[in-house]
Amino acid sequence: MALLIKNADWIITMDSEGRRYRRADVLIEGSAIKAIGCNLPAGEGDEIINAQGKVVLPGLINTHHHLYQTLTRNIPATQDLPLFPWLVTLYEIWRELTPEAVRLGALVGLGELLKTGCTCSGDHHYVFPRGQGNELIDIEIQAARELGIRFHATRGSMSLGKSRGGLPPDEVVQAEDEILADSERLIRQYHETGPFAMCRVALAPCSPFSVSPELMRDSAALARRYGVMLHTHLAETRDEERFCKEKFGRRPVEYMAEQGWLGPDVWFAHAIHLNDAEVALLGETKSGVAHCPVSNMKLASGVCRVKDLLSAGARVGLAVDGSASNDSSNMWNEMRIAYLLQKLAYGNDGLTAEEVLRLATTGGARVLGREDIGYLAPGMAADLILVNFEELGFAGGQHDPVAAIITCGDSQVVDTTIVNGEVVVREGRLLKVDETEIVRQANRISREMLSRAGRRTGTNYYAYPKR
């Protein structure tokens, strides 16, 4: 039985030709798109979705997240802090993570992504509190399967606790041999290599200031032995730049180059504080960047040089980052902010609406090393979304559907989300889980984490920091 999306107002393919179809159909068979065109016939028993008044788009791709942070968003004590003190404060709360908390955080974050048009997401989990087991990544993968989202699990790690000059408490870091052994286990157990893979694994030491150079190099060697990708934070703040200069005598990009961390199998979160030579180097090596505009604005970290990176040849995608520095997992909103922020940085030469949508679709696919998702065409994975173009927020702004999607409307306009040929959101609601119960459980465990951390540290996390 096939799935036929019938009579869409617009189909925006985001393919290399920039094809747009007016009042057309999409035929899906199994996990793949079979055909796109007008008046496609339905077969006997086919499911038909009436897409009149809808815009059909490729599913959005989120290239960087910390799903557990959905349980620690909007905490008064962490508002208005720069990155390093923000991290130090939150690490004490993240020490309270449990397997149950990780599962609920993943369901919340991935569910919010699906409801805002995202069909494939990465996640960077690097906090492994002592005594909570070594299967937190497994739990996230199971949550992704439960929801039906395509998932890139990046096995994060921290090995430098406070006792070794790092920021995090020793209780949330791991020994490097333990990290490498679990990284190999996860690759062997979960990484799928073929087309339409629903789960892939990458290795992701947290940052230059939370792991040793040896772990950076060993992780790269292990990843390349198995043919998986590498991911980390880089050049996010001036504090990181100062740290790398003082500890390694190198700027962050130069340090990563020395560790063998450049190339088409590597992508970095943020990459804000780059000089011209570093922008050119990322472009020459085809390294990837996950642009996180809302998080960068909230933490006052700076503005990524997206246009310069694209011109240099780097691969750039869009990302929501962790919800503690964004307070949302809303890909729709991220596109709008990316568009406006690049206008602020570059003036009228900033990114166009089409370029922003490309970041969130084909750009994200390139960053994650995928050729089977990111645009709509026969033979591509059936990852697509239907947006209600008849919402009040689009009224009077329907002259260009792509520009309307980026600049108009509210952020809750996704009617239907289809992943791998399966409808997982219909009429704006998740189909495979009980949203109400997830919200109740997530709020409960969030309060419990803050309460336990507050008793242990003597901190009132509901009080705003003094200015």
C-alpha positions, -999 to +999 in steps of 0.1 A: +000+000+000+013+034-010+008+069+005-004+096-019-002+133-008-027+149-031-032+184-045-007+204-024-007+241-030+031+240-033+057+213-033+091+229-025+117+202-034+150+220-024+167+199-051+197+212-070+174+227-097+152+244-071+120+229-085+087+240-072+054+224-081+020+241-080-010+220-070+008+187-073+012+153-056+038+132-040+036+094-042+054+074-014+061+037-016+076+021+015+105+043+028+110+062-005+095+088-027+082+072-059+070+102-079+063+139-078+039+155-102+004+166-111-026+143-111-007+112-099-031+082-098-040+064-066-038+027-065-063+004-048-059+006-011-035+036-011-038+060+018-045+095+005-037+127+023-056+157+011-029+185+010-051+213-003-041+245+014-007+229+024+029+234+015+050+203+012+087+206+022+116+183+029+119+174+065+142+198+084+175+185+098+189+194+132+226+190+134+233+196+171+214+192+203+217+181+240+184+165+246+188+160+283+188+198+286+151+200+279+147+192+316+168+222+327+155+250+305+143+284+319+161+280+352+164+314+369+199+309+383+214+303+349+198+332+331+221+360+318+253+341+324+281+336+298+291+301+288+317+290+314+298+301+345+266+289+329+282+255+325+296+254+360+261+262+374+243+236+353+268+208+358+257+206+394+221+200+382+231+176+355+249+155+381+213+145+390+205+129+356+191+094+357+182+069+330+146+080+334+155+116+331+175+110+299+146+091+283+121+118+292+145+146+280+149+128+247+111+123+243+105+160+250+132+173+227+127+149+198+089+153+201+092+191+199+115+188+169+090+165+151+062+189+158+082+218+143+091+200+111+123+182+119+126+146+106+163+139+114+182+151+144+216+146+159+222+146+196+254+153+216+252+135+250+284+138+271+272+138+307+275+104+324+269+108+361+286+083+383+264+054+393+238+059+365+252+032+342+267+034+308+237+030+286+223+066+284+230+067+246+211+035+242+181+050+260+181+080+237+182+057+206+152+038+220+133+071+226+140+081+189+127+047+178+096+051+199+088+085+183+098+075+148+124+101+141+156+096+121+185+099+146+222+105+147+235+097+182+269+112+189+287+095+218+299+125+238+326+124+264+343+144+291+375+132+308+388+163+324+370+170+357+378+198+381+406+178+397+424+178+363+418+214+354+384+210+336+351+227+343+328+197+352+327+180+385+346+147+386+313+129+392+302+134+356+334+126+337+347+092+327+380+074+323+393+075+287+396+038+283+359+034+294+349+061+269+366+044+240+353+010+249+317+022+251+321+042+219+332+011+200+302-009+215+277+017+204+291+018+168+290-020+166+255-023+181+236+006+165+253+023+136+235+016+103+254+022+071+229+017+043+205+041+026+176+053+047+194+044+079+173+054+109+202+054+133+238+064+129+265+069+155+293+095+156+320+101+182+319+134+200+344+144+227+327+174+243+352+202+237+389+212+237+385+222+274+368+190+287+389+162+272+426+155+267+445+158+234+450+120+236+412+113+237+407+136+208+432+117+187+421+083+199+384+091+192+394+102+157+413+070+150+385+048+163+359+067+143+379+064+111+385+027+117+348+022+116+339+049+090+318+070+114+318+108+118+333+131+144+317+160+162+326+185+189+321+221+201+346+246+187+353+283+188+321+291+206+334+318+229+364+340+236+368+321+269+375+289+249+399+308+227+418+320+258+418+285+273+433+269+242+460+296+239+469+293+276+468+254+277+479+244+242+496+276+228+471+274+199+439+289+187+410+264+188+410+256+151+447+253+150+446+229+179+420+207+163+439+206+131+469+192+150+447+165+164+436+154+130+401+169+134+394+185+100+378+170+070+345+159+054+339+134+083+340+162+109+315+188+120+317+214+147+290+231+167+291+269+167+325+279+150+319+316+158+353+330+166+372+323+134+397+345+115+399+346+077+425+319+075+404+296+097+373+301+076+394+293+045+408+262+062+374+248+071+363+254+036+394+238+020+390+207+042+352+205+036+347+205+074+311+210+087+295+236+110+263+234+130+250+269+131+231+276+164+218+311+162+193+312+191+218+297+215+246+320+204+224+350+209+211+338+244+246+332+257+259+364+239+286+342+223+287+360+189+276+355+154+287+327+131+302+338+098+278+316+078+280+334+045+318+334+046+320+297+055+296+288+026+316+309+002+348+292+013+333+257+007+325+246+042+294+225+049+269+244+071+237+232+086+212+246+112+208+234+148+188+243+179+216+234+203+207+223+239+174+236+254+192+250+284+208+276+261+178+279+237+148+270+259+133+254+228+138+226+203+119+245+176+135+242+142+108+265+126+118+293+149+155+286+144+152+292+106+136+326+112+162+337+137+190+325+114+176+346+086+173+377+108+207+373+125+226+370+092+208+401+080+220+419+112+256+407+106+259+411+069+232+438+061+213+433+029+239+408+018+228+384+045+213+350+037+181+349+016+151+329+027+159+302+002+195+300+016+182+296+051+158+268+041+187+251+023+208+253+055+179+235+074+175+208+047+202+200+022+229+218+043+221+196+073+222+165+052+256+174+039+269+181+074+257+147+086+273+130+056+240+119+040+229+118+004+195+102+009+177+130+028+175+168+026+155+173-006+124+158-024+129+136-055+121+101-067+144+077-049+150+099-019+139+090+016+103+099+023+110+125+049+087+154+044+063+178+062+030+194+053+026+230+065-008+246+068-006+276+045-040+287+054-031+297+090-037+333+100+000+340+103+004+335+065-026+356+055-015+384+031+020+368+027+015+340+002+033+356-027+064+334-023+060+302-003+097+299+008+100+335+020+066+331+038+079+300+056+110+318+068+095+353+076+058+349+083+035+328+104+038+314+139+060+284+146+033+258+152+021+255+116+033+220+108+003+198+103+019+165+092+054+151+096+064+120+077+096+101+084+108+072+063+073+069+048+055+068+081+032+095+094+044+104+129+027+138+134-009+144+122-028+177+128+001+189+149+000+160+174+025+132+179+009+099+170+031+073+187+033+086+222+010+103+248+021+139+248+002+148+280+019+120+300+053+130+287+048+166+298+036+155+333+066+131+338+091+156+324+079+184+347+081+160+377+116+149+371+128+184+363+116+196+397+132+166+414+166+173+398+166+209+409+155+200+444+182+173+448+209+196+434+197+225+456+199+204+488+234+191+479+249+225+469+229+248+491+218+268+460+185+283+453+182+276+415+149+296+414+167+328+423+181+350+395+219+358+396+228+392+411+239+417+385 
